[in-house]
Amino acid sequence: MSSWKLKWHKLTHWEYWPLWAIYYPLFPVWLFFSLKARSFFFFNAANPSMKNGGMAMESKMDIYNLIPREHIPQTIFVSKEANAAVTLEKILDSGISFPFIAKPDIGMKAFGVEKIHNKDDFQNYLGKTPEDFLVQELIPYTKEVGIFYVRIPGESSGKITGIVSKQFLSVVGDGKSTITELIKSNPRSHLQLTALQKKFGDTLDNVLEAGREFVLVPYGSHTRGAKFVDITHKLNSDLTATINAICTRMKGFHYGRLDVLYNSFEELSKGKNFRVIEINGAGGEATHIYDPQHSLLFAWREITRHWNYMNRVSIMNHKMGHSYLSFKDGRQMLKANGALEAQLRTI
């Protein structure tokens, strides 16, 4: 696909627009909710157990410590100042084996997430990471879903307000084309070409046999090429009960998105064969909006609907004594988050 066609594709498909283009038109809506709460940074009270309500700059390790242990991957915190050899020995002694996942303890949008295959990979990651990070066992399940959850303070159970299936970026061989040619045949993967060339190098010159799938990015991140498909229609009472059983055990958690790896939707609904790999609080998007079938107007309605939930939860928690962020602290948080994102993009 030519560069101008690629640019036209980005322009005519809002899911690729920068966040400011999607969210800035909704500023009057945020201002309305801020006036209701009497705080621009009211979200701090949405999840009292999470730093900044889970909007940004929160530690993933702190959040994992909130989740029932049986539902998360085995996870080890690693300081950026750690000795590589000593730390790797500790990791392997814990039962985590190659390959495993490394990701920033404070991060966003899957920036800095990598699969570590060997000792050299680990040493390279430790050498380039700007922040402390986590090492996690590799979960064998190949399907990922994002489940948005809301529980009103004082209520014994919550509800699921959106479900998104995350299809990992991949190509399927035809027996004739190189991986690079296959990547360029689809705008979604072509937009990731520079990053993929850096990751795979000469491997992209190989020809895939017909029918063989090659996963380019094994993470359900929209910014790294995953396709998001709205499957909210598959919501059922069993899934609601399963997610409630997890979230109601998390003290101070009321609003956010659970990212889950699972084997089958039926098993997940029954509470079997899944792991929660991340929970995003106030900063979590209802990512089913990014289904290519949805319009921008649909996205704006869903964003507004979820902001309304967050506003209501925050006001109720505030009345029970949980604080909002001051305007000064809120600005500092956003500035720090922007600086961290710029660092993580270079990993």
C-alpha positions as CSV (number, residue, x, y, z in Angstrom):
1,M,0.0,0.0,0.0
2,S,1.4,3.4,-1.0
3,S,2.2,6.0,1.7
4,W,-0.6,8.3,0.6
5,K,-3.2,5.5,0.7
6,L,-2.0,4.6,4.1
7,K,-2.4,8.2,5.3
8,W,-5.8,8.4,3.7
9,H,-6.8,5.2,5.5
10,K,-5.7,6.7,8.9
11,L,-7.6,9.9,8.1
12,T,-10.9,8.1,7.2
13,H,-10.8,5.6,10.0
14,W,-11.2,7.4,13.3
15,E,-9.8,4.5,15.4
16,Y,-6.3,5.7,14.3
17,W,-6.8,9.3,15.2
18,P,-4.7,10.7,18.0
19,L,-6.4,10.7,21.4
20,W,-6.7,14.5,21.5
21,A,-8.8,14.4,18.3
22,I,-11.2,12.0,19.9
23,Y,-11.4,13.4,23.4
24,Y,-11.0,17.2,23.0
25,P,-14.5,17.7,21.5
26,L,-15.8,16.1,24.7
27,F,-14.2,18.7,26.9
28,P,-17.5,20.4,27.7
29,V,-18.8,17.1,28.9
30,W,-15.8,16.6,31.2
31,L,-16.3,20.2,32.5
32,F,-19.9,19.5,33.3
33,F,-19.0,16.4,35.3
34,S,-16.2,18.5,37.0
35,L,-18.7,21.1,38.0
36,K,-21.0,18.4,39.5
37,A,-18.1,17.0,41.5
38,R,-16.6,20.5,42.2
39,S,-13.2,19.1,41.1
40,F,-11.5,18.9,37.7
41,F,-9.6,15.8,38.9
42,F,-12.6,14.0,40.6
43,F,-11.5,10.7,39.3
44,N,-9.0,10.3,42.1
45,A,-11.9,9.1,44.3
46,A,-13.2,6.5,41.8
47,N,-10.9,3.8,43.1
48,P,-9.6,4.7,46.5
49,S,-7.3,1.7,46.7
50,M,-5.4,2.8,43.5
51,K,-3.0,5.7,43.2
52,N,-4.7,8.6,41.3
53,G,-7.8,6.4,41.1
54,G,-6.0,4.3,38.5
55,M,-5.9,7.2,36.0
56,A,-2.1,7.3,35.5
57,M,1.2,6.7,37.2
58,E,-0.1,3.9,39.3
59,S,2.1,0.8,40.0
60,K,0.9,-2.4,38.3
61,M,2.4,-4.4,41.2
62,D,0.3,-2.5,43.7
63,I,-2.8,-3.4,41.6
64,Y,-1.8,-7.0,41.3
65,N,-1.6,-7.1,45.1
66,L,-5.3,-6.2,45.1
67,I,-6.4,-9.0,42.8
68,P,-7.1,-12.4,44.2
69,R,-3.8,-14.2,43.7
70,E,-5.3,-17.3,42.0
71,H,-6.5,-15.2,39.1
72,I,-3.2,-13.5,38.1
73,P,0.1,-14.7,36.5
74,Q,3.0,-15.3,38.8
75,T,4.7,-11.9,39.0
76,I,8.0,-10.6,40.3
77,F,9.0,-6.9,40.8
78,V,12.4,-6.0,39.4
79,S,14.2,-2.8,40.2
80,K,15.9,-1.0,37.2
81,E,19.1,-1.0,39.4
82,A,19.0,-4.8,39.9
83,N,21.9,-7.0,39.0
84,A,21.0,-9.0,35.9
85,A,22.6,-12.3,36.9
86,V,21.3,-12.3,40.4
87,T,17.8,-11.3,39.4
88,L,17.5,-13.8,36.6
89,E,18.5,-16.6,39.0
90,K,15.8,-15.4,41.4
91,I,13.3,-15.4,38.6
92,L,14.1,-18.9,37.4
93,D,14.2,-20.3,40.9
94,S,10.7,-18.9,41.5
95,G,9.4,-21.3,38.8
96,I,9.1,-18.7,36.0
97,S,10.9,-20.1,33.0
98,F,11.7,-18.8,29.5
99,P,10.0,-17.4,27.7
100,F,8.4,-14.9,30.1
101,I,6.9,-11.4,29.9
102,A,8.7,-8.2,31.0
103,K,6.7,-5.0,31.3
104,P,7.1,-1.6,33.0
105,D,5.6,-1.4,36.5
106,I,4.3,2.0,35.6
107,G,3.3,2.1,32.0
108,M,0.5,2.4,29.4
109,K,-0.6,1.2,26.0
110,A,1.7,-1.9,26.1
111,F,4.7,0.3,25.6
112,G,7.8,-1.5,26.8
113,V,6.1,-4.9,27.0
114,E,8.3,-7.7,25.6
115,K,8.6,-11.4,25.5
116,I,12.0,-12.5,26.9
117,H,13.3,-15.7,25.4
118,N,16.8,-16.0,26.9
119,K,19.5,-14.5,29.2
120,D,20.6,-12.1,26.5
121,D,17.1,-10.8,26.0
122,F,16.8,-10.2,29.8
123,Q,20.1,-8.4,30.0
124,N,19.2,-6.2,27.1
125,Y,15.8,-5.3,28.6
126,L,17.2,-4.5,32.0
127,G,19.8,-2.3,30.3
128,K,17.4,-0.2,28.3
129,T,14.3,0.1,30.6
130,P,14.0,3.5,32.1
131,E,11.9,2.3,35.1
132,D,11.3,-0.6,37.4
133,F,9.5,-3.4,35.7
134,L,7.7,-6.7,36.3
135,V,8.5,-10.2,35.1
136,Q,5.5,-12.5,34.6
137,E,5.1,-16.1,33.7
138,L,3.8,-16.6,30.1
139,I,0.2,-17.5,30.2
140,P,-0.7,-20.3,27.6
141,Y,-4.1,-18.9,26.7
142,T,-4.2,-17.3,23.2
143,K,-7.3,-15.2,23.5
144,E,-7.7,-11.8,25.1
145,V,-10.7,-9.9,26.2
146,G,-11.2,-6.5,27.9
147,I,-14.2,-6.4,30.3
148,F,-15.3,-3.0,31.7
149,Y,-16.8,-3.2,35.2
150,V,-18.7,-0.7,37.4
151,R,-19.8,-1.1,41.0
152,I,-21.7,1.7,42.7
153,P,-20.3,2.3,46.3
154,G,-22.5,0.6,48.8
155,E,-23.9,-2.0,46.4
156,S,-22.9,-5.6,46.9
157,S,-22.3,-6.3,43.2
158,G,-21.5,-4.5,40.0
159,K,-22.2,-4.8,36.3
160,I,-20.3,-5.2,33.1
161,T,-20.7,-2.3,30.7
162,G,-18.7,-3.4,27.7
163,I,-16.7,-6.4,26.4
164,V,-14.0,-6.2,23.7
165,S,-12.3,-9.1,22.0
166,K,-8.7,-8.3,21.1
167,Q,-7.3,-10.0,18.0
168,F,-3.6,-10.0,18.0
169,L,-1.8,-8.6,15.0
170,S,-0.8,-11.4,12.6
171,V,-0.4,-12.4,9.0
172,V,-1.3,-15.6,7.2
173,G,1.0,-17.1,4.6
174,D,0.0,-17.7,0.9
175,G,3.2,-19.7,0.0
176,K,4.4,-16.9,-2.3
177,S,4.6,-13.6,-0.4
178,T,7.3,-12.5,2.1
179,I,6.1,-11.5,5.6
180,T,6.9,-7.9,4.7
181,E,4.6,-8.2,1.6
182,L,1.9,-9.7,3.8
183,I,2.3,-6.9,6.3
184,K,2.0,-4.3,3.6
185,S,-1.2,-5.8,2.2
186,N,-3.2,-4.8,5.3
187,P,-3.3,-1.2,6.6
188,R,-3.5,-2.4,10.2
189,S,-0.2,-4.2,10.0
190,H,1.4,-1.8,7.5
191,L,1.0,1.0,10.1
192,Q,3.2,-1.1,12.4
193,L,5.9,-1.8,9.8
194,T,8.7,0.3,11.2
195,A,8.4,-1.2,14.7
196,L,8.1,-4.7,13.2
197,Q,11.2,-4.3,11.1
198,K,13.1,-3.2,14.3
199,K,11.8,-6.3,16.1
200,F,12.1,-9.0,13.5
201,G,14.8,-7.8,11.1
202,D,15.6,-10.2,8.2
203,T,12.9,-12.6,9.4
204,L,10.4,-10.5,7.5
205,D,12.1,-11.5,4.2
206,N,10.9,-15.1,4.7
207,V,8.0,-16.6,2.7
208,L,5.3,-18.1,4.9
209,E,3.8,-21.4,3.7
210,A,0.2,-21.3,2.7
211,G,-2.2,-21.2,5.7
212,R,0.5,-20.6,8.3
213,E,-0.3,-17.8,10.8
214,F,2.6,-15.7,12.0
215,V,1.8,-13.6,15.1
216,L,3.5,-10.2,14.8
217,V,2.5,-8.7,18.2
218,P,1.2,-11.2,20.8
219,Y,-0.4,-8.4,22.9
220,G,-3.9,-7.0,22.8
221,S,-2.9,-3.4,22.4
222,H,-4.7,-1.2,19.9
223,T,-1.6,1.0,19.7
224,R,0.4,-2.0,18.6
225,G,-2.0,-3.2,15.9
226,A,-4.5,-5.4,17.6
227,K,-8.0,-5.3,16.2
228,F,-10.7,-4.6,18.7
229,V,-14.1,-6.3,18.2
230,D,-17.1,-5.4,20.3
231,I,-18.6,-8.6,21.8
232,T,-20.7,-7.0,24.5
233,H,-23.7,-8.9,23.1
234,K,-22.1,-12.1,24.5
235,L,-22.6,-10.9,28.1
236,N,-24.3,-13.5,30.3
237,S,-25.1,-14.0,33.9
238,D,-22.3,-16.5,34.5
239,L,-19.7,-14.0,33.3
240,T,-21.2,-11.2,35.4
241,A,-21.0,-13.6,38.5
242,T,-17.4,-14.5,37.7
243,I,-16.2,-10.9,37.4
244,N,-18.2,-9.9,40.4
245,A,-16.5,-12.6,42.4
246,I,-13.1,-11.1,41.5
247,C,-13.9,-7.4,41.8
248,T,-15.9,-7.5,45.0
249,R,-12.8,-9.0,46.7
250,M,-10.8,-6.0,45.6
251,K,-11.2,-3.4,48.4
252,G,-11.7,0.1,47.0
253,F,-12.1,-0.9,43.4
254,H,-15.3,0.4,41.7
255,Y,-14.5,1.4,38.1
256,G,-12.2,0.0,35.4
257,R,-11.3,-2.5,32.8
258,L,-10.0,-6.0,33.3
259,D,-7.8,-7.4,30.6
260,V,-8.0,-11.2,30.6
261,L,-6.3,-14.0,28.8
262,Y,-8.6,-17.0,28.4
263,N,-9.0,-20.4,26.7
264,S,-12.7,-20.2,25.6
265,F,-15.5,-17.7,26.3
266,E,-17.6,-20.5,27.8
267,E,-14.9,-21.4,30.2
268,L,-14.2,-17.8,31.1
269,S,-17.9,-17.3,31.8
270,K,-17.8,-20.3,34.2
271,G,-14.7,-19.0,35.9
272,K,-12.3,-21.5,34.4
273,N,-9.0,-21.3,32.5
274,F,-8.3,-17.6,32.5
275,R,-5.9,-15.1,34.1
276,V,-6.3,-11.4,34.7
277,I,-3.2,-9.8,33.2
278,E,-4.0,-6.2,34.0
279,I,-6.6,-3.9,35.5
280,N,-6.9,-0.3,34.4
281,G,-8.8,2.0,36.7
282,A,-10.1,5.5,36.0
283,G,-7.7,5.8,33.0
284,G,-9.1,2.6,31.4
285,E,-11.0,3.1,28.2
286,A,-14.2,1.2,27.3
287,T,-12.2,-0.2,24.4
288,H,-15.1,-1.8,22.6
289,I,-15.6,1.6,21.1
290,Y,-12.6,0.9,18.8
291,D,-14.5,-1.8,16.9
292,P,-14.1,-0.7,13.2
293,Q,-17.8,-1.1,12.8
294,H,-18.6,1.6,15.3
295,S,-18.9,5.3,14.4
296,L,-17.3,8.2,16.2
297,L,-20.7,9.2,17.5
298,F,-21.1,5.8,19.1
299,A,-17.7,6.2,20.7
300,W,-18.6,9.6,22.1
301,R,-21.8,8.2,23.6
302,E,-20.0,5.4,25.3
303,I,-17.2,7.6,26.6
304,T,-19.8,10.0,28.0
305,R,-21.8,7.1,29.5
306,H,-18.7,5.8,31.3
307,W,-17.6,9.2,32.5
308,N,-21.1,9.5,34.0
309,Y,-20.5,6.3,35.9
310,M,-17.0,7.4,37.1
311,N,-18.4,10.8,38.1
312,R,-21.2,9.2,40.1
313,V,-18.8,6.7,41.8
314,S,-16.3,9.4,42.6
315,I,-18.8,11.8,44.2
316,M,-20.2,9.0,46.4
317,N,-16.8,8.0,47.5
318,H,-15.8,11.6,48.1
319,K,-18.8,12.0,50.4
320,M,-17.5,9.0,52.4
321,G,-14.1,10.8,52.9
322,H,-12.0,9.9,49.9
323,S,-10.2,12.9,48.5
324,Y,-10.1,14.4,45.0
325,L,-6.7,15.5,43.5
326,S,-5.9,19.1,43.8
327,F,-5.5,21.0,40.5
328,K,-1.7,21.3,41.1
329,D,-1.3,17.6,41.9
330,G,-3.4,16.7,38.9
331,R,-1.3,18.8,36.5
332,Q,1.9,17.3,37.9
333,M,0.5,13.8,37.4
334,L,-0.4,14.5,33.8
335,K,3.0,16.0,33.1
336,A,4.8,13.0,34.7
337,N,2.7,10.6,32.7
338,G,3.5,12.4,29.4
339,A,7.2,12.3,30.2
340,L,7.0,8.6,31.1
341,E,5.1,7.7,27.9
342,A,7.9,9.5,25.8
343,Q,10.5,7.3,27.6
344,L,8.6,4.1,27.1
345,R,8.1,4.7,23.4
346,T,11.8,4.4,23.0
347,I,12.2,0.9,24.5
